[in-house]
């Protein structure tokens, strides 16, 4: 049995996969660890360490260590866990990667949380203090449309510098069950929302006006989103989030989104053609172009994500995607390499077909080819991705789309120029190379995008 202290000490760690330099000040903090801290009983002393900002402290100062990890963080998370355990400090692990590969994580941890930690954390900590810590704590998969989570503990970030600490989550879950995503099977097959009054009360507690929603699809259920938007419209806040283009089909909803203070939205187009194209599912390219124009005309910066590497993609996909993005004057285009994450149907398919090139998890980062494409070589996929990013972030391309976006031109230009540097530094692969490890400096640009494909909702 653990020798009870008046105030046992819990260390929560968000691993870093590479040095960010000054870019770390434009990152967002881990909301998941803030919420883990919020459900931790008050008799515990909690310290949060973000490795991009902090050094890993001495293990002797803590009684228990909790580490979260998405797939690209897994290798580093295991290194940290092994060090603490070698010093005799027990480790618990959670997050998306331990959720989908708990047996692997248990080779580096004393216990693993599968799914959302809020419902199991109190039991886990009580078991730890009572000397009965279990190997696995499995959160139930939600079956309703209600989301009940505490306000995050932002004060635990004191002394750290981020773009903003005013991040919030209004919803989880998704009904679409995409082959490349893990959200539906672990976090529910419907949009689950917090009570609007609770969300608005938390926003009112923020000292500044900028708010970032870390939702997979904030506007997925317009009926539940409307009270949130109406409340924000009365506050004078500015906010950004992630959603789908479909909301703009409702012109009145779009007006409300703009009136509520929205300054930017991240949307996933995925592919301009084929099976995984959201365009084909929602009216085709002409309708999507019209929806994008509506959003731009409302003064909202639109960051649009495209993925290269689906099975129906050949080398023509790069040019067709660039031309579509150019014609639609996307405010900020984002191009990612398809990544078959563990726990997805895509990973299972590629594993069965023998198409995974390796399981070096740090390279599952949207910036390296980790599987054998169907209609081109890994080198061709990587090279096409590099060239598309470079062309999209050439100065003529940047100025052209900024000019076509009437709202927030200065902000839009600044954002594009910030993206230009990392894209310029991308290196093309030699024809006989399968190892693309020399471009990790661009991974930080995909950190916000990873939430779309590999949800951070798991704790």
Wavefront OBJ file of the C-alpha trace (Angstrom):
o trace
v 0.000 0.000 0.000
v 1.173 3.508 -0.809
v 2.277 5.439 2.277
v -0.345 8.194 2.413
v 0.869 11.773 2.504
v -1.255 14.786 3.360
v -0.716 16.034 -0.170
v 0.480 13.373 -2.631
v 2.181 14.854 -5.686
v 1.113 14.227 -9.286
v 3.241 15.269 -12.263
v 1.478 15.565 -15.637
v 3.684 15.608 -18.756
v 3.034 16.643 -22.349
v 6.008 15.247 -24.350
v 7.803 17.204 -27.071
v 9.108 15.437 -30.156
v 11.541 18.154 -31.271
v 12.762 21.626 -30.358
v 10.449 24.405 -31.524
v 12.551 27.492 -30.855
v 10.563 30.736 -30.861
v 7.615 28.957 -32.485
v 6.738 27.468 -29.088
v 5.251 30.818 -28.111
v 2.637 30.407 -30.872
v 1.488 26.990 -29.631
v -1.607 26.131 -27.605
v -1.327 24.312 -24.269
v -2.589 20.783 -23.704
v -6.250 21.112 -22.777
v -6.480 17.415 -21.968
v -3.943 17.645 -19.128
v -5.638 20.741 -17.741
v -8.861 18.753 -17.560
v -7.106 15.794 -15.951
v -5.849 18.234 -13.336
v -9.378 19.561 -12.887
v -10.771 16.121 -11.963
v -7.860 15.309 -9.663
v -9.011 15.377 -6.004
v -7.993 18.585 -4.192
v -5.733 16.775 -1.711
v -3.283 16.140 -4.567
v -0.611 18.648 -5.541
v -0.561 18.792 -9.346
v 2.263 20.057 -11.566
v 1.960 20.269 -15.351
v 5.077 20.103 -17.516
v 4.953 20.900 -21.234
v 8.297 19.665 -22.527
v 8.316 22.286 -25.290
v 8.403 24.901 -22.511
v 9.840 23.116 -19.465
v 12.550 20.704 -18.430
v 11.498 17.317 -17.097
v 11.922 17.560 -13.294
v 13.455 15.072 -10.893
v 11.257 12.089 -10.220
v 11.967 12.057 -6.493
v 9.825 15.194 -6.162
v 6.665 13.322 -7.184
v 4.645 10.302 -6.113
v 2.990 9.566 -9.446
v 3.574 10.625 -13.060
v 0.901 10.883 -15.760
v 1.933 11.154 -19.428
v -0.341 11.805 -22.421
v 0.651 10.859 -25.959
v -0.633 11.066 -29.483
v 1.030 8.650 -31.875
v 3.813 10.997 -32.996
v 4.674 11.560 -29.303
v 4.654 7.904 -28.281
v 8.380 7.169 -28.589
v 9.332 10.207 -26.527
v 6.582 9.458 -24.001
v 7.969 5.948 -23.546
v 11.475 7.313 -23.000
v 10.225 9.633 -20.274
v 8.146 6.887 -18.676
v 11.051 4.426 -18.638
v 13.290 6.971 -16.904
v 10.788 7.683 -14.126
v 10.093 3.996 -13.583
v 13.816 3.263 -13.392
v 13.911 5.822 -10.577
v 11.104 4.009 -8.798
v 8.301 6.445 -9.663
v 5.059 4.835 -10.905
v 3.753 6.034 -14.288
v 0.266 6.148 -15.760
v -0.294 6.812 -19.456
v -3.269 8.052 -21.462
v -4.101 9.873 -24.649
v -4.915 8.605 -28.106
v -1.951 6.285 -28.631
v -2.183 4.393 -25.307
v -5.947 4.224 -25.863
v -5.583 2.316 -29.147
v -2.439 0.344 -28.200
v -2.758 -0.259 -24.448
v -0.682 -3.454 -24.443
v 2.232 -1.610 -26.006
v 1.901 1.276 -23.555
v 1.802 -1.104 -20.593
v 5.355 -2.204 -21.371
v 6.354 1.328 -20.337
v 3.720 2.189 -17.713
v 2.178 0.857 -14.526
v -1.351 1.685 -15.687
v -3.087 2.868 -18.852
v -6.243 4.926 -19.258
v -8.319 3.965 -22.296
v -10.623 6.714 -23.532
v -11.747 9.807 -21.635
v -10.000 10.144 -18.302
v -12.551 12.354 -16.539
v -14.765 9.399 -15.599
v -11.983 7.166 -14.257
v -9.312 9.468 -12.832
v -10.697 9.685 -9.300
v -10.937 5.889 -9.064
v -7.431 5.469 -10.435
v -5.917 7.853 -7.905
v -7.858 6.276 -5.044
v -6.634 2.848 -6.122
v -3.075 4.161 -6.256
v -3.233 5.532 -2.721
v -4.782 2.271 -1.540
v -2.069 0.131 -3.150
v -4.461 -1.530 -5.600
v -3.592 0.218 -8.874
v -5.009 -1.730 -11.813
v -3.278 -2.171 -15.169
v -6.129 -0.763 -17.243
v -8.784 1.878 -16.580
v -11.294 1.825 -19.419
v -13.690 4.746 -19.725
v -17.149 3.806 -21.011
v -17.890 4.834 -24.597
v -20.560 7.556 -24.355
v -24.016 6.616 -25.645
v -25.882 9.921 -25.334
v -25.461 13.481 -26.618
v -24.446 15.100 -23.320
v -20.892 16.107 -22.466
v -20.146 16.702 -18.801
v -16.575 17.857 -18.213
v -15.083 20.323 -15.736
v -13.605 23.702 -16.514
v -9.933 23.327 -17.325
v -7.375 24.455 -14.747
v -5.687 27.292 -16.612
v -3.893 28.514 -13.481
v -1.717 25.414 -13.669
v -0.057 26.986 -16.724
v 1.332 29.921 -14.746
v 4.758 30.996 -15.993
v 4.350 29.421 -19.428
v 4.009 31.411 -22.655
v 1.536 30.380 -25.330
v -0.412 32.035 -28.128
v -3.286 31.923 -25.636
v -4.310 29.793 -22.665
v -7.976 30.581 -23.279
v -8.827 27.264 -24.892
v -12.104 25.476 -24.341
v -13.958 22.414 -25.541
v -17.696 22.513 -26.177
v -18.254 19.145 -27.849
v -16.868 15.692 -28.539
v -17.852 12.741 -30.686
v -18.703 12.403 -34.364
v -21.291 10.403 -36.359
v -19.223 10.051 -39.539
v -16.744 7.290 -38.586
v -14.134 8.156 -41.243
v -11.622 5.417 -42.054
v -8.653 7.626 -41.162
v -10.043 8.911 -37.843
v -10.452 7.431 -34.349
v -13.026 9.805 -32.881
v -16.278 7.881 -33.477
v -15.268 4.523 -32.088
v -13.750 5.905 -28.877
v -15.725 9.076 -28.164
v -19.240 8.323 -29.375
v -21.140 8.240 -32.664
v -22.953 11.530 -32.151
v -22.050 15.115 -31.369
v -22.020 15.486 -27.579
v -22.261 19.028 -26.258
v -21.763 20.651 -22.894
v -24.590 22.772 -21.566
v -24.433 26.137 -23.341
v -24.785 28.072 -20.076
v -21.746 26.269 -18.644
v -19.661 27.012 -21.742
v -20.605 30.692 -21.707
v -19.881 30.971 -17.990
v -16.389 29.576 -18.534
v -15.789 32.023 -21.386
v -16.903 34.906 -19.148
v -14.187 33.873 -16.694
v -11.497 34.510 -19.310
v -9.650 37.808 -18.777
v -9.125 38.436 -22.508
v -11.297 38.410 -25.600
v -9.598 35.695 -27.719
v -11.080 32.182 -27.357
v -9.992 28.990 -29.160
v -12.419 26.044 -29.273
v -10.573 22.715 -29.510
v -13.537 20.847 -30.955
v -13.471 18.429 -33.879
v -16.631 20.039 -35.277
v -17.987 22.879 -33.165
v -20.899 23.524 -35.553
v -21.668 19.852 -36.196
v -25.063 20.130 -34.508
v -26.355 23.628 -35.348
v -29.248 23.394 -32.886
v -26.835 22.890 -29.992
v -24.282 25.354 -31.332
v -26.718 28.262 -31.741
v -27.132 29.076 -28.009
v -23.332 29.158 -27.666
v -22.986 31.508 -30.638
v -25.811 33.762 -29.466
v -24.238 34.039 -26.045
v -20.837 34.932 -27.471
v -22.407 37.557 -29.731
v -23.361 39.459 -26.583
v -19.854 39.232 -25.084
v -17.760 40.796 -27.837
v -15.284 37.901 -27.902
v -13.165 36.808 -30.865
v -12.882 33.105 -31.475
v -11.696 30.356 -33.803
v -12.350 26.646 -34.116
v -12.703 23.666 -36.427
v -15.822 22.572 -38.293
v -17.095 21.438 -41.700
v -18.158 23.654 -44.584
v -21.733 22.406 -44.385
v -22.723 24.981 -41.779
v -22.441 27.746 -44.416
v -25.345 26.250 -46.381
v -27.520 27.920 -43.744
v -27.019 31.613 -44.471
v -28.617 32.677 -41.191
v -26.293 30.396 -39.245
v -23.317 31.863 -41.110
v -24.465 35.374 -40.174
v -24.709 34.288 -36.540
v -21.226 32.705 -36.649
v -19.780 35.982 -37.962
v -21.785 38.084 -35.485
v -20.621 35.911 -32.590
v -17.023 37.012 -33.202
v -15.590 34.207 -35.317
v -12.308 35.262 -36.914
v -11.107 31.922 -38.295
v -12.202 28.352 -38.993
v -10.294 25.185 -39.885
v -12.182 22.850 -42.232
v -11.249 19.527 -43.782
v -11.846 19.028 -47.513
v -9.594 15.935 -47.409
v -9.566 15.295 -51.185
v -10.852 17.213 -54.207
v -11.767 13.931 -55.946
v -12.690 10.355 -55.156
v -14.033 8.298 -52.288
v -12.687 10.446 -49.484
v -13.719 13.764 -50.968
v -16.137 15.766 -48.844
v -16.877 17.724 -52.033
v -18.643 14.792 -53.704
v -20.662 14.128 -50.554
v -21.896 17.679 -50.240
v -22.689 19.069 -53.658
v -19.439 19.004 -55.589
v -16.719 21.557 -56.194
v -19.024 24.359 -57.356
v -21.090 24.273 -54.159
v -17.972 24.031 -51.993
v -16.423 27.001 -53.790
v -19.612 28.970 -53.162
v -19.607 28.039 -49.472
v -15.975 29.126 -49.142
v -16.800 32.459 -50.781
v -19.701 32.970 -48.402
v -17.420 32.399 -45.429
v -14.698 34.681 -46.794
v -17.253 37.406 -47.570
v -18.395 37.187 -43.955
v -14.880 38.243 -42.923
v -13.814 34.842 -41.597
v -10.345 33.449 -42.345
v -10.733 29.931 -43.712
v -7.940 27.404 -43.244
v -8.661 24.440 -45.497
v -7.001 21.049 -45.119
v -6.219 18.688 -47.996
v -4.749 15.195 -47.662
v -2.539 13.494 -50.257
v -2.121 9.742 -50.556
v -5.544 8.099 -50.713
v -5.782 4.956 -52.817
v -7.456 6.769 -55.717
v -4.738 9.443 -55.858
v -2.195 9.405 -58.637
v 0.326 12.149 -59.402
v -2.362 14.354 -60.934
v -3.849 14.986 -57.471
v -1.261 17.648 -56.631
v -2.024 19.895 -59.598
v -5.796 19.474 -59.314
v -5.689 20.327 -55.612
v -3.534 23.409 -56.160
v -5.853 24.665 -58.898
v -8.926 24.110 -56.743
v -7.355 25.953 -53.813
v -6.358 28.778 -56.144
v -9.792 29.086 -57.732
v -11.522 29.063 -54.354
v -9.013 31.563 -52.918
v -8.631 29.532 -49.739
v -7.382 31.900 -47.036
v -4.792 29.437 -45.721
v -4.341 26.102 -47.536
v -2.924 23.183 -45.587
v -1.557 20.029 -47.241
v -0.906 16.848 -45.279
v 0.344 13.388 -46.120
v -2.164 10.666 -45.342
v -1.182 8.982 -42.082
v -2.750 5.615 -41.144
v -2.911 5.983 -37.382
v -3.143 2.936 -35.130
v -6.749 2.384 -34.124
v -8.167 3.465 -37.490
v -9.734 1.319 -40.185
v -7.058 2.614 -42.540
v -4.260 1.287 -40.322
v -5.952 -2.091 -40.104
v -6.385 -2.223 -43.889
v -2.780 -1.295 -44.664
v -1.511 -3.702 -42.047
v -3.509 -6.570 -43.562
v -2.306 -5.639 -47.058
v 1.333 -5.425 -45.939
v 1.578 -1.760 -46.961
v 2.915 -0.242 -43.736
v 6.570 0.683 -44.241
v 7.375 0.691 -40.523
v 6.042 1.421 -37.028
v 8.382 4.182 -36.060
v 5.690 6.212 -34.335
v 7.623 9.497 -34.260
v 7.405 9.505 -38.068
v 3.596 9.247 -38.072
v 3.398 13.023 -38.265
v 1.710 14.056 -41.551
v 5.156 14.942 -42.918
v 6.554 11.521 -43.795
v 5.283 8.700 -45.986
v 4.806 5.693 -43.716
v 2.896 3.400 -46.100
v 3.021 2.166 -49.676
v 0.639 4.269 -51.819
v -1.450 2.439 -54.398
v -0.957 4.543 -57.545
v 2.472 6.083 -56.983
v 5.689 5.416 -55.129
v 6.394 6.775 -51.633
v 8.983 9.091 -53.190
v 6.491 10.451 -55.719
v 3.912 11.083 -53.011
v 6.417 12.868 -50.814
v 7.883 14.924 -53.652
v 4.452 15.984 -54.901
v 3.483 17.066 -51.390
v 6.649 19.140 -51.019
v 6.202 20.834 -54.392
v 2.534 21.589 -53.702
v 3.376 23.239 -50.394
v 6.166 25.278 -51.903
v 3.969 26.502 -54.758
v 1.059 27.313 -52.469
v 3.337 29.406 -50.264
v 5.214 31.246 -52.983
v 4.832 35.002 -52.663
v 2.640 35.346 -55.806
v 0.264 32.660 -54.473
v 0.113 34.245 -51.028
v -0.600 37.751 -52.333
v -3.188 36.442 -54.802
v -5.319 34.702 -52.179
v -4.899 37.439 -49.567
v -6.134 39.993 -52.116
v -9.178 37.834 -52.890
v -10.075 37.623 -49.188
v -11.725 40.946 -48.283
v -11.818 40.485 -44.531
v -8.860 40.637 -42.148
v -6.270 41.011 -44.890
v -3.454 41.985 -42.522
v -4.096 38.998 -40.237
v -4.415 36.689 -43.212
v -1.161 37.961 -44.729
v 0.678 37.576 -41.432
v -0.580 34.021 -41.001
v 0.456 33.088 -44.555
v 3.920 34.573 -44.122
v 4.390 32.642 -40.878
v 3.568 29.489 -42.821
v 5.876 30.368 -45.706
v 9.165 29.840 -43.851
v 8.609 26.214 -42.805
v 7.267 25.372 -46.269
v 10.313 26.933 -47.923
v 12.570 24.769 -45.752
v 11.008 21.499 -46.877
v 13.507 19.260 -48.654
v 12.752 16.981 -51.576
v 13.563 13.305 -51.199
v 16.121 11.561 -53.399
v 14.619 8.947 -55.676
v 16.077 6.011 -53.765
v 15.208 7.238 -50.284
v 12.414 5.877 -48.106
v 13.609 7.654 -44.968
v 12.346 11.204 -44.805
v 13.629 12.208 -41.388
v 15.292 15.508 -42.230
v 12.281 17.760 -42.273
v 10.950 17.579 -38.723
v 11.141 21.343 -38.459
v 7.773 21.550 -40.200
v 5.914 19.206 -37.870
v 4.826 22.011 -35.557
v 2.671 23.386 -38.355
v 0.645 20.192 -38.298
v 0.104 20.124 -34.529
v -3.250 21.918 -34.730
v -4.223 19.820 -37.734
v -3.536 16.514 -35.966
v -6.582 17.072 -33.800
v -8.748 16.565 -36.888
v -7.389 13.093 -37.613
v -6.147 11.897 -34.237
v -8.350 13.358 -31.543
v -6.821 14.741 -28.363
v -10.062 14.019 -26.533
v -8.510 10.893 -25.025
v -6.716 11.688 -21.816
l 1 2 3 4 5 6 7 8 9 10 11 12 13 14 15 16 17 18 19 20 21 22 23 24 25 26 27 28 29 30 31 32 33 34 35 36 37 38 39 40 41 42 43 44 45 46 47 48 49 50 51 52 53 54 55 56 57 58 59 60 61 62 63 64 65 66 67 68 69 70 71 72 73 74 75 76 77 78 79 80 81 82 83 84 85 86 87 88 89 90 91 92 93 94 95 96 97 98 99 100 101 102 103 104 105 106 107 108 109 110 111 112 113 114 115 116 117 118 119 120 121 122 123 124 125 126 127 128 129 130 131 132 133 134 135 136 137 138 139 140 141 142 143 144 145 146 147 148 149 150 151 152 153 154 155 156 157 158 159 160 161 162 163 164 165 166 167 168 169 170 171 172 173 174 175 176 177 178 179 180 181 182 183 184 185 186 187 188 189 190 191 192 193 194 195 196 197 198 199 200 201 202 203 204 205 206 207 208 209 210 211 212 213 214 215 216 217 218 219 220 221 222 223 224 225 226 227 228 229 230 231 232 233 234 235 236 237 238 239 240 241 242 243 244 245 246 247 248 249 250 251 252 253 254 255 256 257 258 259 260 261 262 263 264 265 266 267 268 269 270 271 272 273 274 275 276 277 278 279 280 281 282 283 284 285 286 287 288 289 290 291 292 293 294 295 296 297 298 299 300 301 302 303 304 305 306 307 308 309 310 311 312 313 314 315 316 317 318 319 320 321 322 323 324 325 326 327 328 329 330 331 332 333 334 335 336 337 338 339 340 341 342 343 344 345 346 347 348 349 350 351 352 353 354 355 356 357 358 359 360 361 362 363 364 365 366 367 368 369 370 371 372 373 374 375 376 377 378 379 380 381 382 383 384 385 386 387 388 389 390 391 392 393 394 395 396 397 398 399 400 401 402 403 404 405 406 407 408 409 410 411 412 413 414 415 416 417 418 419 420 421 422 423 424 425 426 427 428 429 430 431 432 433 434 435 436 437 438 439 440 441 442 443 444 445 446 447 448 449 450 451 452 453 454 455 456 457 458 459
